[in-house]
Amino acid sequence: MMIGWIIGFVDGEGCFSINFVKQTDKQEKSRIRKGYKIGLQITHRFAVVQSEKSIDVLKELHKFFGVGDLYVNRRHDNHKENLFRYSVSKRQDLMKVIIPFFQKNPLKTSKQNDFNLFVKCVELMDKKEHLTKKGAIKIAQLCEKMNQQKPKTDIIRILRDHTPKPLSKG
């Protein structure tokens, strides 16, 4: 597979993302399941999605990189066929394979900026900074600039223990 093709394909169809999922303590029937220390799980992922007709290109990416997995997305929203995702989320695979590849072979579109921010976030996470409020805020601030994201203001406010004032009655 030609490197130029991979760059162009990922520029058009790929995504470098950092995700925030609320994970607080939860009461279960017989115990309290402890959540994450800061109340959020922060994850990272490189993904490329294609329709079932084009699954072969995802298999080629998987073969080329030698890491990650293929997943089916049975959601059909406005599609008549299943969607498939080539996804790499294991930190060591990102740091030893995906990130070095795209550092050596830069993307050509604005997605390069997303990639650079993604790398900074993964590096912070590798230093375990995402496990602290200060580090999580730093990651959220970087993410605000990625993938045309909605502002992470709510996440940052929660992490800083800021509770908005209630609306006054009257």
C-alpha positions as CSV (number, residue, x, y, z in Angstrom):
1,M,0.0,0.0,0.0
2,M,1.4,3.3,-1.0
3,I,2.2,5.7,1.9
4,G,0.8,8.7,-0.1
5,W,-2.5,6.8,-0.4
6,I,-2.6,6.2,3.3
7,I,-2.0,9.9,4.0
8,G,-4.7,11.0,1.6
9,F,-7.2,8.4,2.9
10,V,-6.6,9.3,6.5
11,D,-6.8,13.0,5.7
12,G,-10.2,12.4,4.2
13,E,-11.7,9.6,6.4
14,G,-9.6,9.4,9.6
15,C,-10.1,10.8,13.0
16,F,-7.8,11.3,16.0
17,S,-9.9,11.7,19.1
18,I,-9.8,12.1,22.8
19,N,-13.0,11.2,24.6
20,F,-14.3,12.1,28.1
21,V,-16.8,9.8,29.8
22,K,-18.3,10.5,33.2
23,Q,-17.3,7.7,35.6
24,T,-18.3,8.5,39.1
25,D,-19.1,6.1,42.0
26,K,-22.3,4.1,41.4
27,Q,-24.5,2.3,43.9
28,E,-25.0,-1.3,42.8
29,K,-27.2,-3.9,44.5
30,S,-24.5,-5.2,46.9
31,R,-21.7,-2.6,46.7
32,I,-20.6,0.8,45.6
33,R,-18.6,0.5,42.4
34,K,-15.8,3.0,42.6
35,G,-15.5,5.4,39.7
36,Y,-12.5,7.3,38.5
37,K,-10.7,9.5,41.0
38,I,-11.5,12.7,39.0
39,G,-15.0,11.4,37.9
40,L,-14.0,11.1,34.3
41,Q,-12.5,8.4,32.1
42,I,-10.3,9.9,29.3
43,T,-9.5,7.7,26.3
44,H,-7.7,8.1,23.0
45,R,-8.4,6.6,19.6
46,F,-7.3,6.7,16.0
47,A,-10.1,5.5,13.7
48,V,-11.1,5.3,10.1
49,V,-14.7,4.4,9.2
50,Q,-16.0,3.0,5.9
51,S,-19.2,1.3,4.6
52,E,-19.3,-2.5,4.2
53,K,-18.6,-2.2,0.5
54,S,-15.2,-0.6,1.3
55,I,-14.2,-2.9,4.2
56,D,-11.2,-4.1,2.1
57,V,-9.4,-0.7,2.5
58,L,-9.8,-1.0,6.3
59,K,-8.3,-4.5,6.2
60,E,-5.4,-3.1,4.2
61,L,-4.8,-0.4,6.8
62,H,-5.0,-3.0,9.6
63,K,-2.5,-5.2,7.7
64,F,-0.2,-2.2,7.0
65,F,0.0,-0.9,10.6
66,G,-0.2,-4.4,12.2
67,V,-2.1,-3.0,15.3
68,G,-5.7,-2.2,16.2
69,D,-8.9,-4.0,15.2
70,L,-11.9,-3.9,12.9
71,Y,-15.3,-3.3,14.4
72,V,-18.8,-3.4,12.9
73,N,-21.2,-0.6,13.6
74,R,-24.6,-1.9,12.9
75,R,-26.2,1.6,13.1
76,H,-28.0,2.3,9.9
77,D,-29.1,5.9,10.4
78,N,-29.0,7.2,6.9
79,H,-27.0,4.2,5.6
80,K,-28.4,1.1,4.0
81,E,-25.4,-1.1,5.0
82,N,-23.3,-1.6,8.1
83,L,-20.4,0.7,8.8
84,F,-17.0,-0.7,9.8
85,R,-14.3,1.0,11.8
86,Y,-10.5,0.4,11.9
87,S,-9.6,1.5,15.4
88,V,-6.4,1.8,17.4
89,S,-6.8,2.8,21.0
90,K,-4.1,0.9,22.9
91,R,-1.6,3.6,24.0
92,Q,1.5,1.6,23.2
93,D,0.3,0.9,19.7
94,L,-0.5,4.6,19.2
95,M,2.9,5.7,20.6
96,K,5.0,3.1,18.8
97,V,3.2,2.7,15.5
98,I,0.6,5.3,14.6
99,I,2.1,8.5,16.0
100,P,5.6,7.8,14.6
101,F,4.1,7.0,11.1
102,F,2.2,10.3,10.9
103,Q,5.1,12.2,12.4
104,K,7.4,10.9,9.6
105,N,4.6,11.2,7.0
106,P,2.6,14.4,7.8
107,L,-1.0,14.8,6.8
108,K,-1.7,17.5,4.2
109,T,-4.9,19.1,5.5
110,S,-6.0,20.8,8.7
111,K,-6.2,17.3,10.2
112,Q,-2.4,17.7,10.8
113,N,-3.2,20.2,13.5
114,D,-5.7,17.7,15.1
115,F,-3.0,15.1,15.0
116,N,-0.4,17.4,16.7
117,L,-2.9,18.1,19.5
118,F,-3.8,14.4,19.8
119,V,-0.1,13.6,20.2
120,K,0.2,16.2,23.0
121,C,-2.8,14.6,24.8
122,V,-1.5,11.1,24.4
123,E,1.9,12.2,25.8
124,L,0.2,13.8,28.8
125,M,-1.8,10.6,29.3
126,D,1.3,8.5,29.1
127,K,2.7,10.6,31.9
128,K,-0.5,9.8,33.8
129,E,-1.5,13.5,33.9
130,H,-5.1,12.6,32.9
131,L,-5.5,11.1,36.3
132,T,-5.3,14.5,38.0
133,K,-7.7,17.4,37.7
134,K,-5.0,19.7,36.5
135,G,-3.9,17.3,33.8
136,A,-7.4,16.6,32.7
137,I,-8.1,20.3,32.4
138,K,-5.0,20.7,30.2
139,I,-6.2,17.8,28.0
140,A,-9.7,19.2,27.8
141,Q,-8.3,22.6,26.7
142,L,-6.2,21.0,24.0
143,C,-9.3,19.0,22.8
144,E,-11.3,22.2,22.4
145,K,-9.1,22.9,19.4
146,M,-9.5,19.5,17.8
147,N,-12.0,18.1,15.3
148,Q,-14.2,21.2,15.4
149,Q,-15.2,20.0,18.9
150,K,-17.8,21.7,21.1
151,P,-16.1,23.6,23.9
152,K,-15.2,21.4,26.9
153,T,-16.2,24.2,29.2
154,D,-18.6,22.0,31.2
155,I,-15.9,19.4,31.7
156,I,-13.4,22.0,32.8
157,R,-15.9,23.6,35.1
158,I,-16.6,20.2,36.7
159,L,-12.9,19.5,37.1
160,R,-12.3,22.8,38.8
161,D,-15.2,22.1,41.2
162,H,-17.1,25.1,40.0
163,T,-20.8,24.9,40.4
164,P,-22.8,27.5,38.5
165,K,-25.0,29.8,40.6
166,P,-28.7,28.8,40.3
167,L,-31.0,31.1,38.3
168,S,-32.7,33.6,40.6
169,K,-36.5,33.3,40.8
170,G,-38.6,36.1,40.0
